Amino acid sequence: MGRITEDLIRRNAEHNDCVIFSLEELSLHQQEIERLEHIDKWCRDLKILYLQNNLIGKIENVSKLKKLEYLNLALNNIEKIENLEGCEVLTKLDLTVNFIGDLSSIKTLKHNLHLKELFLMGNPCADFDGYRPFVVATLPQLKWLDGKEIERSERILALQDYPAVEQQIREQEKAYSLKRAKEKEEAQRNLEEEPGKEDKKRRDPGFDGRWYTDIPPAIPFSTERQGYVQTPEIQEEQLHTKRSDESEDDLAFWNKPSVFTPESRLETLRHVEKQRKAQEKVSDKRKTAKPPRTLVTEEGKVLNVNAPKLDFSLKDDEKRNQIVLDLAVYRYMDTSLIQVDVQPTYVRVVVKGKPFQLVLPAEVKPDSSSAKRSQTTGHLVIYMPKVGEVITGVRRASRSVKTPPDSSRQQTGRRGKQTEKLEVDPRMHSCPDITTIVQEKQHASSKLRSEPQITPGEEHPDFEDNPEVPPLI
């Protein structure tokens, strides 16, 4: 049974920031509500109230709504107009398609002096002879009835014939009252017979859905006891038989002729609710727990996974020798719902229980990694330094080329034109090796001694004698 709860009202009060005490308009249509309650205590400032297409059987708990101007109770199970005297400024009342047979109950609306529009079409009373003249004469403040304006001449004629019309209406009300009593008795009888039918089906030996003549007689007794009932084919057949029985019952319910009454509407609702619960029960049985997503295979291979389906970018920052992952996490999601795990070869981020895993292009240092959350976009940025030294701003050392002995003359002649520069190895900045210097000196002296003495007269024709060059030893 649908009930009016505080949570239901708040969910339908979004236009008022979910504040209900100052609510002026409320719509609770199609909520399967069977009783009108709590509204007069929680929403005293209501001006417009929509309650159409529910199962409300009685008008109640609205007399304290002093500011109510429009009440819509169309398509409900109301049989009598009552308890509206307290709605002092009620201007419009819609009771379309209900079960109002007590037309005399409209006399309670005489106290609603501001009532201008009334809708009663679709009710049993609207089929009474003299219905419209009776309503027009009973409620002098009305301007519109069932969407049709009331003329002054019509009201004068209705008042002239009022005594005869009232007597006619009373007789029709008595006839309808007897008819409703019979309908209630029949509905009660059908309600009491329903459990009996179920018990009869359970006691019936053929309730399994099969005739005994359909059972193969060639099956041995021992086989039947040991394996016949437990065979999967038989279990599937029994399940199919049960479903067919349920579908037959459902088809029989909808094909059964019934009178449009409040009881039939309630019965239909109960049947639909029963079918829905049965479907949910079957779906819950079929539903199996999903196996956890594989992140690492049995062979140890790490997989790329994006279960939360987030946009991301992976950048290799060579200047700072690090890998940067930018994950587009939801902007307004709480950071406590994010878990970050950095490993040497991959990174894993769990967002609201859903894993995001990415294999890295290079090995990183998990202990030196850091994660930050952007305050503007909400993105999660993870900085992961790579393993290895960082060398920045170092010029490449020029290679030393060994010159053959024949070219030493040309190099000696060009010393006057070119300035010699010593090549310094960057690795030797810290501490010079004295033994190496001595060995290089000895090696150089032995090399010079092995070279033949060359006089200026025997030099090449292009030789230039530069006095600034010191003589060779």
C-alpha positions as CSV (number, residue, x, y, z in Angstrom):
1,M,0.0,0.0,0.0
2,G,1.3,3.4,-1.0
3,R,1.4,5.9,1.8
4,I,2.2,9.6,2.1
5,T,5.5,9.9,3.9
6,E,7.8,12.8,4.6
7,D,10.4,11.5,2.2
8,L,7.8,11.2,-0.6
9,I,6.7,14.9,-0.1
10,R,10.3,16.1,0.0
11,R,11.2,14.3,-3.2
12,N,8.3,16.0,-4.8
13,A,9.2,19.4,-3.4
14,E,12.4,20.1,-5.4
15,H,11.0,23.3,-6.7
16,N,10.9,24.6,-3.1
17,D,14.4,23.3,-2.2
18,C,12.8,20.3,-0.5
19,V,11.3,22.5,2.2
20,I,7.8,21.2,3.1
21,F,6.5,23.6,5.8
22,S,6.3,26.5,3.3
23,L,5.3,24.4,0.3
24,E,2.5,26.0,-1.7
25,E,2.1,23.4,-4.5
26,L,2.4,19.6,-4.2
27,S,1.9,16.9,-6.8
28,L,1.5,13.3,-5.6
29,H,-0.2,11.7,-8.7
30,Q,0.2,8.1,-9.7
31,Q,1.7,7.0,-6.3
32,E,-0.8,4.2,-5.5
33,I,-1.8,6.1,-2.4
34,E,-4.7,4.6,-0.6
35,R,-5.2,7.0,2.3
36,L,-5.0,10.8,2.5
37,E,-2.9,11.6,5.6
38,H,-0.3,13.9,7.2
39,I,-0.6,16.7,4.6
40,D,-2.6,19.0,6.9
41,K,0.1,18.8,9.5
42,W,3.2,19.1,7.4
43,C,2.1,21.4,4.6
44,R,-0.2,24.1,6.1
45,D,0.5,26.7,3.4
46,L,-0.6,24.5,0.4
47,K,-2.6,26.3,-2.3
48,I,-2.6,23.6,-5.0
49,L,-2.7,19.8,-4.3
50,Y,-2.6,17.2,-7.1
51,L,-3.7,13.7,-6.0
52,Q,-5.1,12.3,-9.2
53,N,-4.8,8.6,-10.3
54,N,-4.4,7.1,-6.9
55,L,-6.5,4.7,-4.8
56,I,-7.8,7.2,-2.2
57,G,-11.2,6.0,-0.8
58,K,-12.1,8.9,1.5
59,I,-11.6,12.7,1.6
60,E,-9.9,13.3,5.0
61,N,-7.1,15.2,6.8
62,V,-7.4,18.3,4.6
63,S,-9.7,20.5,6.7
64,K,-6.7,22.4,8.2
65,L,-5.5,23.6,4.8
66,K,-6.9,27.1,5.1
67,K,-5.1,28.4,2.0
68,L,-6.0,25.5,-0.3
69,E,-7.4,26.9,-3.6
70,Y,-7.3,23.9,-5.9
71,L,-7.8,20.2,-5.0
72,N,-7.5,17.5,-7.7
73,L,-8.8,14.0,-6.7
74,A,-9.7,12.7,-10.1
75,L,-9.4,8.9,-10.8
76,N,-9.6,7.7,-7.2
77,N,-12.1,5.5,-5.2
78,I,-14.0,8.3,-3.5
79,E,-17.7,7.5,-2.9
80,K,-18.8,10.6,-0.9
81,I,-17.9,14.3,-0.7
82,E,-17.0,15.2,2.9
83,N,-14.5,16.9,5.2
84,L,-13.9,20.0,3.0
85,E,-15.6,22.6,5.2
86,G,-12.3,23.8,6.6
87,C,-10.9,24.7,3.2
88,E,-12.2,28.2,3.4
89,V,-10.7,29.6,0.1
90,L,-11.3,26.4,-2.0
91,T,-12.0,27.6,-5.6
92,K,-11.7,24.5,-7.7
93,L,-12.6,20.9,-6.9
94,D,-11.9,18.1,-9.4
95,L,-13.6,14.7,-8.6
96,T,-13.7,13.3,-12.1
97,V,-14.0,9.5,-12.5
98,N,-14.6,8.4,-9.0
99,F,-17.5,6.4,-7.4
100,I,-19.6,9.1,-6.0
101,G,-23.2,7.8,-5.8
102,D,-24.3,9.9,-2.8
103,L,-25.1,13.1,-4.8
104,S,-26.7,14.7,-1.7
105,S,-23.2,14.8,-0.1
106,I,-22.5,17.9,-2.3
107,K,-24.5,19.9,0.3
108,T,-21.4,19.9,2.5
109,L,-19.9,22.2,-0.1
110,K,-22.3,25.0,0.8
111,H,-19.8,26.2,3.4
112,N,-17.1,26.7,0.7
113,L,-18.3,30.1,-0.4
114,H,-15.5,30.7,-2.8
115,L,-16.0,27.5,-4.8
116,K,-16.4,28.4,-8.5
117,E,-15.6,25.2,-10.4
118,L,-16.7,21.6,-9.7
119,F,-16.0,18.4,-11.8
120,L,-18.2,15.3,-11.2
121,M,-18.2,13.7,-14.7
122,G,-17.4,10.0,-14.8
123,N,-19.1,9.4,-11.4
124,P,-22.3,7.2,-11.1
125,C,-24.2,10.3,-9.8
126,A,-23.5,12.1,-13.1
127,D,-25.9,9.5,-14.8
128,F,-28.8,10.3,-12.5
129,D,-31.8,12.0,-13.9
130,G,-31.9,15.6,-12.8
131,Y,-28.1,15.6,-11.8
132,R,-27.2,19.0,-13.2
133,P,-30.3,20.9,-12.0
134,F,-29.8,19.4,-8.6
135,V,-26.2,20.5,-8.3
136,V,-26.9,24.0,-9.8
137,A,-29.7,24.6,-7.3
138,T,-27.8,23.2,-4.3
139,L,-24.6,25.2,-4.8
140,P,-25.5,28.8,-5.7
141,Q,-21.9,29.9,-5.6
142,L,-20.9,27.7,-8.5
143,K,-20.0,29.3,-11.8
144,W,-18.8,26.2,-13.8
145,L,-20.0,22.5,-13.6
146,D,-18.1,19.8,-15.5
147,G,-16.4,22.5,-17.6
148,K,-19.7,24.1,-18.7
149,E,-20.7,27.6,-17.5
150,I,-23.9,27.9,-15.4
151,E,-26.2,30.5,-16.9
152,R,-28.5,32.6,-14.8
153,S,-31.6,31.3,-16.5
154,E,-30.5,27.7,-15.8
155,R,-30.2,28.4,-12.1
156,I,-33.6,30.0,-12.0
157,L,-35.2,26.9,-13.6
158,A,-33.3,24.6,-11.4
159,L,-34.5,26.4,-8.3
160,Q,-38.1,26.2,-9.5
161,D,-38.0,22.4,-10.0
162,Y,-35.8,21.7,-7.0
163,P,-38.3,19.8,-4.7
164,A,-39.3,17.3,-7.5
165,V,-35.6,16.9,-8.6
166,E,-34.5,16.3,-5.1
167,Q,-37.0,13.6,-4.5
168,Q,-36.0,12.0,-7.8
169,I,-32.3,12.1,-6.8
170,R,-33.0,10.4,-3.4
171,E,-34.8,7.5,-5.1
172,Q,-31.9,6.9,-7.5
173,E,-29.4,7.2,-4.6
174,K,-31.2,4.4,-2.7
175,A,-31.2,2.1,-5.8
176,Y,-27.4,2.7,-6.2
177,S,-26.8,2.1,-2.5
178,L,-28.4,-1.4,-2.8
179,K,-26.4,-2.1,-5.9
180,R,-23.2,-1.1,-4.1
181,A,-24.0,-3.3,-1.2
182,K,-24.4,-6.3,-3.5
183,E,-21.1,-5.5,-5.2
184,K,-19.3,-5.3,-1.8
185,E,-20.7,-8.7,-0.8
186,E,-19.6,-10.3,-4.0
187,A,-16.1,-8.8,-3.7
188,Q,-15.9,-10.1,-0.1
189,R,-17.0,-13.5,-1.2
190,N,-14.4,-13.7,-4.0
191,L,-11.7,-12.6,-1.6
192,E,-12.6,-15.4,0.8
193,E,-12.7,-18.0,-2.0
194,E,-9.2,-17.2,-3.3
195,P,-7.3,-19.0,-0.4
196,G,-9.7,-21.9,-0.8
197,K,-8.8,-22.3,-4.5
198,E,-5.1,-22.3,-3.6
199,D,-5.6,-25.0,-1.0
200,K,-7.6,-27.1,-3.5
201,K,-4.8,-26.9,-6.0
202,R,-2.3,-28.0,-3.4
203,R,-4.4,-31.0,-2.4
204,D,-5.1,-32.0,-6.0
205,P,-2.9,-34.9,-7.0
206,G,-2.7,-33.7,-10.6
207,F,-1.6,-30.2,-9.6
208,D,1.8,-30.9,-11.1
209,G,0.4,-29.9,-14.5
210,R,0.5,-33.3,-16.1
211,W,-2.1,-36.1,-16.5
212,Y,-1.1,-39.5,-15.1
213,T,-1.7,-41.0,-18.6
214,D,1.2,-38.8,-19.8
215,I,3.7,-40.4,-17.5
216,P,5.7,-43.2,-19.3
217,P,4.8,-46.5,-17.6
218,A,8.1,-48.2,-18.7
219,I,10.2,-46.5,-16.1
220,P,11.2,-48.9,-13.3
221,F,10.3,-48.1,-9.8
222,S,13.9,-48.1,-8.6
223,T,14.9,-45.7,-11.4
224,E,12.1,-43.4,-10.6
225,R,13.0,-43.3,-6.9
226,Q,16.7,-42.9,-7.5
227,G,17.2,-40.6,-10.4
228,Y,14.0,-39.7,-12.2
229,V,13.0,-36.8,-10.1
230,Q,16.5,-35.4,-9.9
231,T,17.1,-35.4,-13.7
232,P,17.8,-31.9,-14.9
233,E,15.3,-32.4,-17.8
234,I,12.5,-33.2,-15.4
235,Q,13.4,-30.2,-13.2
236,E,13.3,-28.0,-16.2
237,E,10.0,-29.5,-17.3
238,Q,8.5,-28.9,-13.8
239,L,9.7,-25.3,-13.9
240,H,8.2,-24.8,-17.3
241,T,4.9,-26.3,-16.1
242,K,4.9,-24.0,-13.0
243,R,5.5,-21.0,-15.3
244,S,2.7,-22.1,-17.6
245,D,0.3,-22.4,-14.7
246,E,1.2,-19.0,-13.5
247,S,0.7,-17.5,-17.0
248,E,-2.6,-19.3,-17.3
249,D,-3.7,-17.9,-14.0
250,D,-2.7,-14.4,-15.1
251,L,-4.5,-14.8,-18.4
252,A,-7.6,-16.0,-16.6
253,F,-7.5,-13.0,-14.2
254,W,-7.4,-10.5,-17.0
255,N,-10.1,-12.3,-19.1
256,K,-12.4,-12.6,-16.1
257,P,-15.3,-10.1,-16.5
258,S,-15.6,-7.6,-13.6
259,V,-17.5,-4.5,-12.7
260,F,-15.7,-1.2,-12.4
261,T,-15.7,-0.7,-8.6
262,P,-13.3,0.4,-5.9
263,E,-12.8,-3.2,-5.0
264,S,-11.9,-4.2,-8.5
265,R,-9.4,-1.4,-8.7
266,L,-7.8,-2.6,-5.5
267,E,-7.9,-6.2,-6.7
268,T,-6.1,-5.3,-9.9
269,L,-3.5,-3.4,-8.0
270,R,-2.9,-6.4,-5.7
271,H,-2.6,-8.7,-8.7
272,V,-0.1,-6.4,-10.5
273,E,1.9,-6.1,-7.3
274,K,2.0,-9.8,-6.8
275,Q,3.2,-10.4,-10.4
276,R,5.9,-7.7,-9.9
277,K,7.2,-9.3,-6.8
278,A,7.2,-12.8,-8.4
279,Q,9.2,-11.4,-11.3
280,E,11.7,-9.7,-8.9
281,K,12.1,-13.0,-7.1
282,V,12.8,-14.9,-10.3
283,S,15.3,-12.2,-11.4
284,D,17.0,-12.3,-8.0
285,K,17.5,-16.1,-8.3
286,R,18.8,-15.8,-11.9
287,K,21.1,-13.0,-10.9
288,T,24.5,-14.3,-10.1
289,A,27.3,-12.4,-8.5
290,K,29.7,-11.0,-11.1
291,P,33.3,-12.4,-10.8
292,P,35.9,-9.8,-9.8
293,R,37.6,-8.2,-12.7
294,T,40.9,-9.7,-13.6
295,L,43.8,-7.2,-13.0
296,V,46.7,-9.6,-13.2
297,T,46.7,-12.8,-15.1
298,E,47.8,-16.2,-13.7
299,E,51.0,-15.8,-15.7
300,G,51.7,-12.5,-13.9
301,K,50.8,-10.2,-16.8
302,V,49.4,-6.8,-15.7
303,L,46.3,-5.8,-17.7
304,N,45.1,-2.3,-18.6
305,V,41.7,-1.8,-17.0
306,N,39.3,1.2,-17.0
307,A,36.2,0.0,-15.1
308,P,35.0,3.5,-14.1
309,K,35.3,4.6,-17.7
310,L,37.3,7.8,-17.0
311,D,39.2,9.9,-19.4
312,F,43.0,10.0,-18.8
313,S,46.3,11.1,-20.2
314,L,49.7,9.6,-19.6
315,K,52.7,11.9,-20.2
316,D,56.4,11.1,-20.1
317,D,58.2,14.2,-18.8
318,E,61.8,13.7,-19.9
319,K,62.9,17.1,-18.5
320,R,62.0,16.1,-14.9
321,N,62.5,12.4,-15.6
322,Q,59.0,11.4,-14.4
323,I,55.7,10.0,-15.7
324,V,52.6,12.0,-15.1
325,L,49.1,10.5,-15.1
326,D,46.1,12.8,-15.3
327,L,42.9,11.0,-14.4
328,A,39.6,12.8,-15.0
329,V,37.9,11.9,-11.7
330,Y,34.4,13.3,-11.1
331,R,34.6,16.9,-10.0
332,Y,32.4,16.7,-6.9
333,M,33.3,13.2,-5.7
334,D,34.8,12.9,-2.2
335,T,38.5,12.2,-2.2
336,S,38.0,9.5,0.4
337,L,36.4,7.3,-2.3
338,I,39.7,7.2,-4.3
339,Q,42.5,4.8,-3.5
340,V,45.9,5.1,-5.3
341,D,48.5,2.3,-5.6
342,V,51.8,2.9,-7.5
343,Q,53.9,-0.1,-8.4
344,P,57.3,-0.1,-10.3
345,T,55.6,-1.2,-13.5
346,Y,52.0,-0.1,-13.2
347,V,49.6,2.2,-11.4
348,R,46.2,1.3,-10.0
349,V,43.5,3.8,-8.9
350,V,40.2,2.5,-7.3
351,V,37.4,5.0,-7.8
352,K,34.2,4.1,-5.9
353,G,35.2,0.5,-5.9
354,K,35.9,0.3,-9.6
355,P,39.6,-0.3,-10.6
356,F,41.6,1.8,-13.1
357,Q,44.9,0.2,-13.9
358,L,47.5,1.2,-16.4
359,V,50.9,-0.4,-17.4
360,L,53.7,2.2,-17.3
361,P,56.2,2.6,-20.2
362,A,59.1,2.7,-17.8
363,E,60.0,1.6,-14.3
364,V,59.2,4.2,-11.6
365,K,59.9,4.8,-7.9
366,P,56.8,4.1,-5.9
367,D,58.2,5.6,-2.7
368,S,58.9,9.0,-4.4
369,S,55.6,9.2,-6.2
370,S,52.9,11.7,-5.2
371,A,49.2,12.2,-6.0
372,K,47.3,15.5,-6.0
373,R,43.7,16.6,-6.6
374,S,42.9,19.6,-8.7
375,Q,40.6,22.0,-6.8
376,T,39.1,23.4,-10.0
377,T,38.6,20.4,-12.3
378,G,38.7,17.6,-9.7
379,H,41.2,15.7,-11.8
380,L,43.7,13.3,-10.0
381,V,47.3,13.9,-11.1
382,I,49.9,11.3,-10.1
383,Y,53.6,12.1,-10.4
384,M,55.9,9.1,-10.7
385,P,59.7,9.6,-10.9
386,K,61.5,7.2,-13.2
387,V,64.3,4.9,-12.1
388,G,67.8,6.2,-13.3
389,E,70.0,9.3,-13.1
390,V,69.0,12.6,-14.5
391,I,71.7,14.4,-16.6
392,T,70.7,17.9,-17.7
393,G,72.7,20.9,-19.2
394,V,76.0,18.8,-20.0
395,R,77.8,19.3,-23.3
396,R,78.9,16.3,-25.1
397,A,82.6,15.7,-24.8
398,S,84.5,15.8,-28.1
399,R,86.3,12.7,-29.1
400,S,90.1,12.7,-29.2
401,V,91.3,11.7,-32.7
402,K,94.8,10.1,-32.9
403,T,96.8,11.9,-35.6
404,P,99.2,9.8,-37.6
405,P,102.9,10.8,-37.4
406,D,103.0,12.1,-41.0
407,S,100.5,14.9,-40.2
408,S,102.5,16.2,-37.2
409,R,104.4,18.6,-39.4
410,Q,101.2,20.3,-40.7
411,Q,99.8,20.6,-37.1
412,T,103.1,22.2,-36.0
413,G,103.0,24.7,-38.8
414,R,99.4,25.7,-37.9
415,R,100.0,26.4,-34.2
416,G,100.7,30.0,-34.8
417,K,97.4,30.5,-36.5
418,Q,95.2,28.5,-34.1
419,T,94.8,28.8,-30.4
420,E,95.1,25.5,-28.6
421,K,92.4,24.6,-26.1
422,L,92.7,21.9,-23.5
423,E,89.9,19.3,-23.5
424,V,88.7,18.7,-20.0
425,D,86.9,15.5,-19.1
426,P,83.9,16.3,-16.9
427,R,84.5,13.1,-14.9
428,M,87.9,14.4,-13.8
429,H,86.7,17.6,-12.1
430,S,86.7,16.4,-8.6
431,C,90.2,14.8,-8.1
432,P,93.0,14.6,-10.6
433,D,95.1,11.4,-10.8
434,I,98.8,12.3,-10.3
435,T,100.1,8.9,-11.5
436,T,98.3,9.3,-14.8
437,I,99.9,12.7,-15.3
438,V,103.4,11.2,-14.8
439,Q,102.7,8.3,-17.1
440,E,101.4,10.6,-19.8
441,K,104.5,12.8,-19.5
442,Q,106.8,9.8,-19.8
443,H,104.8,8.6,-22.8
444,A,105.0,12.0,-24.4
445,S,108.7,12.3,-23.9
446,S,109.3,8.8,-25.3
447,K,107.1,9.7,-28.3
448,L,109.1,12.8,-29.0
449,R,112.4,11.0,-28.8
450,S,111.3,8.4,-31.3
451,E,110.4,11.0,-33.9
452,P,113.3,12.0,-36.2
453,Q,114.9,15.4,-36.0
454,I,113.7,17.6,-38.8
455,T,115.7,20.7,-39.9
456,P,114.1,23.7,-41.5
457,G,115.8,23.2,-44.7
458,E,114.3,19.7,-45.2
459,E,110.8,20.8,-44.5
460,H,107.9,20.9,-47.0
461,P,107.8,23.8,-49.4
462,D,104.7,25.2,-47.6
463,F,106.6,25.3,-44.3
464,E,106.6,28.7,-42.6
465,D,109.1,29.6,-39.9
466,N,107.3,31.4,-37.2
467,P,109.7,33.0,-34.7
468,E,106.9,33.1,-32.0
469,V,106.8,29.3,-31.9
470,P,109.3,27.9,-29.3
471,P,111.9,25.5,-30.7
472,L,111.4,21.7,-30.3
473,I,113.6,20.0,-27.7
